[in-house]
Amino acid sequence: METTSQSRAGDLTGDIAVVLITIAQLIFFVYYSRFISWPVTAPDGTVTRISLLTDNYSAWLRFPIVASVIVVVASIIVMVSGSEPIRHAAGMVFSILGLTVVVSALVLAPFDFSVLPNPTAARIVPKVVNGIFVFMALFYSVSTVLQFRKLLSSLR
C-alpha cells in the first residue's frame, strides 16, 4: 500500500506520541510508585500514605520495564524505516507485550486494596480492577490477531 506524505507525517506523530507516553509511564512506575497509595489524614492534620502495592510489585515491575524499552526501541525503528510491514509487526509485538504486562498483573497481583478505609470499596475495587485487566487482555488478544492479519496483507 502506497503511503502519502500526509499519512507518513501522521504515522510519525503517532510514533513520537507512543515513545513519549511510554517513557512517562515508565518514569511513573519506577520513580513515583510511592504515589500509588491511599492518603489518611490524622486528627492533627498530618497525612500518611498507606501503600496500595504488595511485595509483588517489584516482581511485576520488570514486565512493564522490559516492555517499555522494547516499545521505545521498536517505535524508533518504525520511525526510521517507514516500512508498512515493520509497522504492523511492531504493532503486533506491542499488543503481545501489553498482553504480557496485563496477564502478569493478574497473576502477581501487585496491588493491595484491603487498605482502603471503606470495606465496601475494599471488596469491590479489586473486582473492578481485575475486570479491567481481563478486558485489556481480551483487547490485546484481538489486537494481536488483527495486527497479524494486517502484517500478512502488507506482505502480499
BELMO-V390979 format. One record per residue. RES is the residue in three letters. SS is DSSP state (alpha for helix, beta for strand, coil for the rest). PHI is phi in whole degrees, 0 to 359 (999 if undefined). Layout:
res: <RES | RES>
ss: <SS | SS>
phi: <PHI | PHI>
This chain:
res: <MET | GLU | THR | THR | SER | GLN | SER | ARG | ALA | GLY | ASP | LEU | THR | GLY | ASP | ILE | ALA | VAL | VAL | LEU | ILE | THR | ILE | ALA | GLN | LEU | ILE | PHE | PHE | VAL | TYR | TYR | SER | ARG | PHE | ILE | SER | TRP | PRO | VAL | THR | ALA | PRO | ASP | GLY | THR | VAL | THR | ARG | ILE | SER | LEU | LEU | THR | ASP | ASN | TYR | SER | ALA | TRP | LEU | ARG | PHE | PRO | ILE | VAL | ALA | SER | VAL | ILE | VAL | VAL | VAL | ALA | SER | ILE | ILE | VAL | MET | VAL | SER | GLY | SER | GLU | PRO | ILE | ARG | HIS | ALA | ALA | GLY | MET | VAL | PHE | SER | ILE | LEU | GLY | LEU | THR | VAL | VAL | VAL | SER | ALA | LEU | VAL | LEU | ALA | PRO | PHE | ASP | PHE | SER | VAL | LEU | PRO | ASN | PRO | THR | ALA | ALA | ARG | ILE | VAL | PRO | LYS | VAL | VAL | ASN | GLY | ILE | PHE | VAL | PHE | MET | ALA | LEU | PHE | TYR | SER | VAL | SER | THR | VAL | LEU | GLN | PHE | ARG | LYS | LEU | LEU | SER | SER | LEU | ARG>
ss: <coil | coil | coil | coil | alpha | alpha | alpha | alpha | alpha | alpha | alpha | alpha | alpha | alpha | alpha | alpha | alpha | alpha | alpha | alpha | alpha | alpha | alpha | alpha | alpha | alpha | alpha | alpha | alpha | alpha | alpha | coil | alpha | alpha | alpha | coil | beta | beta | beta | beta | beta | coil | coil | coil | coil | coil | beta | beta | beta | beta | beta | coil | beta | coil | coil | coil | alpha | alpha | alpha | alpha | alpha | alpha | alpha | alpha | alpha | alpha | alpha | alpha | alpha | alpha | alpha | alpha | alpha | alpha | alpha | alpha | alpha | alpha | alpha | alpha | alpha | coil | coil | alpha | alpha | alpha | alpha | alpha | alpha | alpha | alpha | alpha | alpha | alpha | alpha | alpha | alpha | alpha | alpha | alpha | alpha | alpha | alpha | alpha | alpha | alpha | alpha | alpha | coil | coil | beta | coil | alpha | alpha | alpha | coil | coil | coil | alpha | alpha | alpha | alpha | alpha | alpha | alpha | alpha | alpha | alpha | alpha | alpha | alpha | alpha | alpha | alpha | alpha | alpha | alpha | alpha | alpha | alpha | alpha | alpha | alpha | alpha | alpha | alpha | alpha | alpha | alpha | alpha | alpha | alpha | alpha | alpha | alpha | coil>
phi: <999 | 280 | 252 | 270 | 295 | 290 | 290 | 296 | 295 | 295 | 298 | 296 | 298 | 297 | 295 | 296 | 298 | 299 | 297 | 295 | 294 | 297 | 295 | 297 | 297 | 298 | 299 | 297 | 296 | 274 | 260 | 241 | 295 | 296 | 277 | 275 | 207 | 247 | 282 | 237 | 263 | 280 | 303 | 278 | 96 | 287 | 248 | 246 | 260 | 259 | 296 | 264 | 259 | 263 | 295 | 285 | 301 | 294 | 290 | 289 | 302 | 297 | 294 | 294 | 294 | 297 | 299 | 296 | 298 | 296 | 297 | 296 | 296 | 295 | 296 | 294 | 298 | 297 | 299 | 288 | 283 | 70 | 281 | 295 | 299 | 294 | 299 | 289 | 296 | 295 | 299 | 294 | 297 | 299 | 294 | 295 | 295 | 300 | 299 | 297 | 296 | 292 | 295 | 295 | 293 | 294 | 284 | 276 | 45 | 283 | 243 | 238 | 268 | 292 | 281 | 297 | 290 | 269 | 299 | 294 | 296 | 297 | 273 | 274 | 304 | 300 | 293 | 294 | 298 | 297 | 298 | 296 | 297 | 296 | 301 | 297 | 298 | 297 | 301 | 294 | 295 | 296 | 299 | 299 | 296 | 296 | 295 | 296 | 297 | 296 | 299 | 299 | 291 | 284 | 275 | 280>
